[in-house]
């Protein structure tokens, strides 16, 4: 069936129940963000429908994985999350069902990096926040060098992702998000891994950071006009 094949492409090799569960959560988040944050997204057509995809997004708030996921429903992704979330058994089961990869932010180990590479080599999509932590200024901070290791080993198609408004909705200094606001997301044109690997790692990271920050500034200007 064409529909079944289309759905299975979103998480290759995963059971249909898992894919449908993602869509149920996605639908709830769409309603939440549309009502509370007047959410809009742009550039969805840039996301490849098959093959390994690495989403690289700026990190403004705890809401960021949801924001990046709303517009990329046709490529359901894996994303890293704090290992402490698995201390609660029910929350841990939820995180597993949504493809979260636990990471110890205080003592990161090689197993997390290995898992990220495996996910991409299995033709899945992966979302990472190369800044490593939520921004304190709202602007895009320097990217961590581990990003280039993932790109070198897995050679995915890179999709730069800009998030704007999430910093105002839930800054790092606040314990809880504001109930209302404006948030938007923009997906940039794909970047071949080979283009980045032809550069020095430091230059490639800065190129990625500038690309994401440029998209963020463009998105902020677009939000002001509408």
Secondary structure, DSSP 8 states (H G I E B T S, - for coil): -HHHHHHHGGGTTS-HHHHHHHHHHHHHHHHHHHHHH--EEE-GGGS-SSS-EEEEE---STTHHHHHHHTTTTS-EEEEEEGGGGGSHHHHHHHHHTTEEEE-SSS--HHHHHHHHHHHHTT-EEEE-TTSS--SSSS-----THHHHHHHHH--EEEEEEEESHHHHS-TT-SS--SS---EEEEEEEE-HHHHHTS-HHHHHHHHHHHHHHHHHHHHHHHHH-
